[in-house]
C-alpha cells in the first residue's frame, strides 16, 4: 500500500485543532508539523484514504480554520 501526503499551510494557532480533527478519524492520517512558525503541516495517509482526507482538509479550510493545500502527491518518505 503506497502512502500519500498533503502539504498544508495554516496558521500557527490552528495546528492543534487540525491535528485533533485528523486524529479523531482513527487511521485516516498522521499529522506532522513541518514548520510551526510558518504553519506548515504534512499530513500522511494512504492512497485508499487520500480523497476522504482531501475533503476533510478542504472542509476545515472553508468553515473552521486556515487550511490551504499547497502540494499533494506520493509520500516523499520524510517524517
MODELLER restraints for C-alpha pairs under 7 A, 6 or more apart:
rsr = mdl.restraints
at = mdl.atoms
rsr.add(forms.Gaussian(group=physical.xy_distance, feature=features.Distance(at['CA:1:A'], at['CA:46:A']), mean=6.93, stdev=0.5))
rsr.add(forms.Gaussian(group=physical.xy_distance, feature=features.Distance(at['CA:2:A'], at['CA:46:A']), mean=5.91, stdev=0.5))
rsr.add(forms.Gaussian(group=physical.xy_distance, feature=features.Distance(at['CA:2:A'], at['CA:47:A']), mean=6.04, stdev=0.5))
rsr.add(forms.Gaussian(group=physical.xy_distance, feature=features.Distance(at['CA:3:A'], at['CA:44:A']), mean=6.82, stdev=0.5))
rsr.add(forms.Gaussian(group=physical.xy_distance, feature=features.Distance(at['CA:3:A'], at['CA:45:A']), mean=5.67, stdev=0.5))
rsr.add(forms.Gaussian(group=physical.xy_distance, feature=features.Distance(at['CA:3:A'], at['CA:46:A']), mean=4.28, stdev=0.5))
rsr.add(forms.Gaussian(group=physical.xy_distance, feature=features.Distance(at['CA:3:A'], at['CA:47:A']), mean=5.92, stdev=0.5))
rsr.add(forms.Gaussian(group=physical.xy_distance, feature=features.Distance(at['CA:3:A'], at['CA:74:A']), mean=6.22, stdev=0.5))
rsr.add(forms.Gaussian(group=physical.xy_distance, feature=features.Distance(at['CA:3:A'], at['CA:75:A']), mean=5.34, stdev=0.5))
rsr.add(forms.Gaussian(group=physical.xy_distance, feature=features.Distance(at['CA:4:A'], at['CA:44:A']), mean=5.76, stdev=0.5))
rsr.add(forms.Gaussian(group=physical.xy_distance, feature=features.Distance(at['CA:4:A'], at['CA:45:A']), mean=5.24, stdev=0.5))
rsr.add(forms.Gaussian(group=physical.xy_distance, feature=features.Distance(at['CA:4:A'], at['CA:46:A']), mean=5.26, stdev=0.5))
rsr.add(forms.Gaussian(group=physical.xy_distance, feature=features.Distance(at['CA:4:A'], at['CA:47:A']), mean=5.75, stdev=0.5))
rsr.add(forms.Gaussian(group=physical.xy_distance, feature=features.Distance(at['CA:4:A'], at['CA:50:A']), mean=6.75, stdev=0.5))
rsr.add(forms.Gaussian(group=physical.xy_distance, feature=features.Distance(at['CA:4:A'], at['CA:73:A']), mean=5.62, stdev=0.5))
rsr.add(forms.Gaussian(group=physical.xy_distance, feature=features.Distance(at['CA:4:A'], at['CA:74:A']), mean=4.48, stdev=0.5))
rsr.add(forms.Gaussian(group=physical.xy_distance, feature=features.Distance(at['CA:4:A'], at['CA:75:A']), mean=4.54, stdev=0.5))
rsr.add(forms.Gaussian(group=physical.xy_distance, feature=features.Distance(at['CA:5:A'], at['CA:42:A']), mean=6.55, stdev=0.5))
rsr.add(forms.Gaussian(group=physical.xy_distance, feature=features.Distance(at['CA:5:A'], at['CA:43:A']), mean=5.51, stdev=0.5))
rsr.add(forms.Gaussian(group=physical.xy_distance, feature=features.Distance(at['CA:5:A'], at['CA:44:A']), mean=4.42, stdev=0.5))
rsr.add(forms.Gaussian(group=physical.xy_distance, feature=features.Distance(at['CA:5:A'], at['CA:45:A']), mean=6.13, stdev=0.5))
rsr.add(forms.Gaussian(group=physical.xy_distance, feature=features.Distance(at['CA:5:A'], at['CA:72:A']), mean=5.58, stdev=0.5))
rsr.add(forms.Gaussian(group=physical.xy_distance, feature=features.Distance(at['CA:5:A'], at['CA:73:A']), mean=5.60, stdev=0.5))
rsr.add(forms.Gaussian(group=physical.xy_distance, feature=features.Distance(at['CA:5:A'], at['CA:74:A']), mean=6.07, stdev=0.5))
rsr.add(forms.Gaussian(group=physical.xy_distance, feature=features.Distance(at['CA:5:A'], at['CA:75:A']), mean=4.94, stdev=0.5))
rsr.add(forms.Gaussian(group=physical.xy_distance, feature=features.Distance(at['CA:6:A'], at['CA:42:A']), mean=5.64, stdev=0.5))
rsr.add(forms.Gaussian(group=physical.xy_distance, feature=features.Distance(at['CA:6:A'], at['CA:43:A']), mean=5.15, stdev=0.5))
rsr.add(forms.Gaussian(group=physical.xy_distance, feature=features.Distance(at['CA:6:A'], at['CA:44:A']), mean=6.55, stdev=0.5))
rsr.add(forms.Gaussian(group=physical.xy_distance, feature=features.Distance(at['CA:6:A'], at['CA:69:A']), mean=6.58, stdev=0.5))
rsr.add(forms.Gaussian(group=physical.xy_distance, feature=features.Distance(at['CA:6:A'], at['CA:71:A']), mean=5.86, stdev=0.5))
rsr.add(forms.Gaussian(group=physical.xy_distance, feature=features.Distance(at['CA:6:A'], at['CA:72:A']), mean=4.40, stdev=0.5))
rsr.add(forms.Gaussian(group=physical.xy_distance, feature=features.Distance(at['CA:6:A'], at['CA:73:A']), mean=6.80, stdev=0.5))
rsr.add(forms.Gaussian(group=physical.xy_distance, feature=features.Distance(at['CA:7:A'], at['CA:41:A']), mean=5.74, stdev=0.5))
rsr.add(forms.Gaussian(group=physical.xy_distance, feature=features.Distance(at['CA:7:A'], at['CA:42:A']), mean=4.68, stdev=0.5))
rsr.add(forms.Gaussian(group=physical.xy_distance, feature=features.Distance(at['CA:7:A'], at['CA:43:A']), mean=6.57, stdev=0.5))
rsr.add(forms.Gaussian(group=physical.xy_distance, feature=features.Distance(at['CA:7:A'], at['CA:69:A']), mean=5.89, stdev=0.5))
rsr.add(forms.Gaussian(group=physical.xy_distance, feature=features.Distance(at['CA:7:A'], at['CA:70:A']), mean=5.53, stdev=0.5))
rsr.add(forms.Gaussian(group=physical.xy_distance, feature=features.Distance(at['CA:7:A'], at['CA:71:A']), mean=5.04, stdev=0.5))
rsr.add(forms.Gaussian(group=physical.xy_distance, feature=features.Distance(at['CA:7:A'], at['CA:72:A']), mean=6.12, stdev=0.5))
rsr.add(forms.Gaussian(group=physical.xy_distance, feature=features.Distance(at['CA:8:A'], at['CA:40:A']), mean=5.73, stdev=0.5))
rsr.add(forms.Gaussian(group=physical.xy_distance, feature=features.Distance(at['CA:8:A'], at['CA:41:A']), mean=5.06, stdev=0.5))
rsr.add(forms.Gaussian(group=physical.xy_distance, feature=features.Distance(at['CA:8:A'], at['CA:42:A']), mean=6.26, stdev=0.5))
rsr.add(forms.Gaussian(group=physical.xy_distance, feature=features.Distance(at['CA:8:A'], at['CA:67:A']), mean=6.12, stdev=0.5))
rsr.add(forms.Gaussian(group=physical.xy_distance, feature=features.Distance(at['CA:8:A'], at['CA:68:A']), mean=5.42, stdev=0.5))
rsr.add(forms.Gaussian(group=physical.xy_distance, feature=features.Distance(at['CA:8:A'], at['CA:69:A']), mean=4.51, stdev=0.5))
rsr.add(forms.Gaussian(group=physical.xy_distance, feature=features.Distance(at['CA:8:A'], at['CA:70:A']), mean=5.58, stdev=0.5))
rsr.add(forms.Gaussian(group=physical.xy_distance, feature=features.Distance(at['CA:9:A'], at['CA:39:A']), mean=5.59, stdev=0.5))
rsr.add(forms.Gaussian(group=physical.xy_distance, feature=features.Distance(at['CA:9:A'], at['CA:40:A']), mean=4.80, stdev=0.5))
rsr.add(forms.Gaussian(group=physical.xy_distance, feature=features.Distance(at['CA:9:A'], at['CA:41:A']), mean=6.46, stdev=0.5))
rsr.add(forms.Gaussian(group=physical.xy_distance, feature=features.Distance(at['CA:9:A'], at['CA:67:A']), mean=5.69, stdev=0.5))
rsr.add(forms.Gaussian(group=physical.xy_distance, feature=features.Distance(at['CA:9:A'], at['CA:68:A']), mean=5.09, stdev=0.5))
rsr.add(forms.Gaussian(group=physical.xy_distance, feature=features.Distance(at['CA:9:A'], at['CA:69:A']), mean=6.40, stdev=0.5))
rsr.add(forms.Gaussian(group=physical.xy_distance, feature=features.Distance(at['CA:9:A'], at['CA:70:A']), mean=6.57, stdev=0.5))
rsr.add(forms.Gaussian(group=physical.xy_distance, feature=features.Distance(at['CA:10:A'], at['CA:39:A']), mean=4.73, stdev=0.5))
rsr.add(forms.Gaussian(group=physical.xy_distance, feature=features.Distance(at['CA:10:A'], at['CA:40:A']), mean=6.26, stdev=0.5))
rsr.add(forms.Gaussian(group=physical.xy_distance, feature=features.Distance(at['CA:10:A'], at['CA:66:A']), mean=4.92, stdev=0.5))
rsr.add(forms.Gaussian(group=physical.xy_distance, feature=features.Distance(at['CA:10:A'], at['CA:67:A']), mean=4.85, stdev=0.5))
rsr.add(forms.Gaussian(group=physical.xy_distance, feature=features.Distance(at['CA:10:A'], at['CA:68:A']), mean=6.53, stdev=0.5))
rsr.add(forms.Gaussian(group=physical.xy_distance, feature=features.Distance(at['CA:11:A'], at['CA:39:A']), mean=4.95, stdev=0.5))
rsr.add(forms.Gaussian(group=physical.xy_distance, feature=features.Distance(at['CA:11:A'], at['CA:66:A']), mean=6.15, stdev=0.5))
rsr.add(forms.Gaussian(group=physical.xy_distance, feature=features.Distance(at['CA:12:A'], at['CA:36:A']), mean=5.89, stdev=0.5))
rsr.add(forms.Gaussian(group=physical.xy_distance, feature=features.Distance(at['CA:12:A'], at['CA:37:A']), mean=6.36, stdev=0.5))
rsr.add(forms.Gaussian(group=physical.xy_distance, feature=features.Distance(at['CA:12:A'], at['CA:39:A']), mean=4.82, stdev=0.5))
rsr.add(forms.Gaussian(group=physical.xy_distance, feature=features.Distance(at['CA:14:A'], at['CA:65:A']), mean=6.15, stdev=0.5))
rsr.add(forms.Gaussian(group=physical.xy_distance, feature=features.Distance(at['CA:14:A'], at['CA:66:A']), mean=6.99, stdev=0.5))
rsr.add(forms.Gaussian(group=physical.xy_distance, feature=features.Distance(at['CA:15:A'], at['CA:39:A']), mean=7.00, stdev=0.5))
rsr.add(forms.Gaussian(group=physical.xy_distance, feature=features.Distance(at['CA:19:A'], at['CA:31:A']), mean=5.91, stdev=0.5))
rsr.add(forms.Gaussian(group=physical.xy_distance, feature=features.Distance(at['CA:22:A'], at['CA:28:A']), mean=6.90, stdev=0.5))
rsr.add(forms.Gaussian(group=physical.xy_distance, feature=features.Distance(at['CA:22:A'], at['CA:29:A']), mean=6.40, stdev=0.5))
rsr.add(forms.Gaussian(group=physical.xy_distance, feature=features.Distance(at['CA:28:A'], at['CA:45:A']), mean=6.22, stdev=0.5))
rsr.add(forms.Gaussian(group=physical.xy_distance, feature=features.Distance(at['CA:28:A'], at['CA:49:A']), mean=6.42, stdev=0.5))
rsr.add(forms.Gaussian(group=physical.xy_distance, feature=features.Distance(at['CA:28:A'], at['CA:53:A']), mean=6.98, stdev=0.5))
rsr.add(forms.Gaussian(group=physical.xy_distance, feature=features.Distance(at['CA:29:A'], at['CA:43:A']), mean=6.30, stdev=0.5))
rsr.add(forms.Gaussian(group=physical.xy_distance, feature=features.Distance(at['CA:29:A'], at['CA:44:A']), mean=5.34, stdev=0.5))
rsr.add(forms.Gaussian(group=physical.xy_distance, feature=features.Distance(at['CA:29:A'], at['CA:45:A']), mean=4.43, stdev=0.5))
rsr.add(forms.Gaussian(group=physical.xy_distance, feature=features.Distance(at['CA:30:A'], at['CA:43:A']), mean=5.48, stdev=0.5))
rsr.add(forms.Gaussian(group=physical.xy_distance, feature=features.Distance(at['CA:30:A'], at['CA:44:A']), mean=5.15, stdev=0.5))
rsr.add(forms.Gaussian(group=physical.xy_distance, feature=features.Distance(at['CA:30:A'], at['CA:45:A']), mean=6.59, stdev=0.5))
rsr.add(forms.Gaussian(group=physical.xy_distance, feature=features.Distance(at['CA:31:A'], at['CA:41:A']), mean=6.76, stdev=0.5))
rsr.add(forms.Gaussian(group=physical.xy_distance, feature=features.Distance(at['CA:31:A'], at['CA:42:A']), mean=5.88, stdev=0.5))
rsr.add(forms.Gaussian(group=physical.xy_distance, feature=features.Distance(at['CA:31:A'], at['CA:43:A']), mean=4.47, stdev=0.5))
rsr.add(forms.Gaussian(group=physical.xy_distance, feature=features.Distance(at['CA:31:A'], at['CA:44:A']), mean=6.52, stdev=0.5))
rsr.add(forms.Gaussian(group=physical.xy_distance, feature=features.Distance(at['CA:32:A'], at['CA:41:A']), mean=5.66, stdev=0.5))
rsr.add(forms.Gaussian(group=physical.xy_distance, feature=features.Distance(at['CA:32:A'], at['CA:42:A']), mean=5.12, stdev=0.5))
rsr.add(forms.Gaussian(group=physical.xy_distance, feature=features.Distance(at['CA:32:A'], at['CA:43:A']), mean=6.19, stdev=0.5))
rsr.add(forms.Gaussian(group=physical.xy_distance, feature=features.Distance(at['CA:32:A'], at['CA:79:A']), mean=6.82, stdev=0.5))
rsr.add(forms.Gaussian(group=physical.xy_distance, feature=features.Distance(at['CA:33:A'], at['CA:40:A']), mean=6.19, stdev=0.5))
rsr.add(forms.Gaussian(group=physical.xy_distance, feature=features.Distance(at['CA:33:A'], at['CA:41:A']), mean=4.52, stdev=0.5))
rsr.add(forms.Gaussian(group=physical.xy_distance, feature=features.Distance(at['CA:33:A'], at['CA:42:A']), mean=6.33, stdev=0.5))
rsr.add(forms.Gaussian(group=physical.xy_distance, feature=features.Distance(at['CA:34:A'], at['CA:40:A']), mean=5.34, stdev=0.5))
rsr.add(forms.Gaussian(group=physical.xy_distance, feature=features.Distance(at['CA:34:A'], at['CA:41:A']), mean=5.17, stdev=0.5))
rsr.add(forms.Gaussian(group=physical.xy_distance, feature=features.Distance(at['CA:34:A'], at['CA:42:A']), mean=6.37, stdev=0.5))
rsr.add(forms.Gaussian(group=physical.xy_distance, feature=features.Distance(at['CA:35:A'], at['CA:41:A']), mean=6.97, stdev=0.5))
rsr.add(forms.Gaussian(group=physical.xy_distance, feature=features.Distance(at['CA:57:A'], at['CA:67:A']), mean=6.48, stdev=0.5))
rsr.add(forms.Gaussian(group=physical.xy_distance, feature=features.Distance(at['CA:60:A'], at['CA:67:A']), mean=6.56, stdev=0.5))
rsr.add(forms.Gaussian(group=physical.xy_distance, feature=features.Distance(at['CA:61:A'], at['CA:67:A']), mean=4.37, stdev=0.5))
rsr.add(forms.Gaussian(group=physical.xy_distance, feature=features.Distance(at['CA:61:A'], at['CA:68:A']), mean=6.50, stdev=0.5))
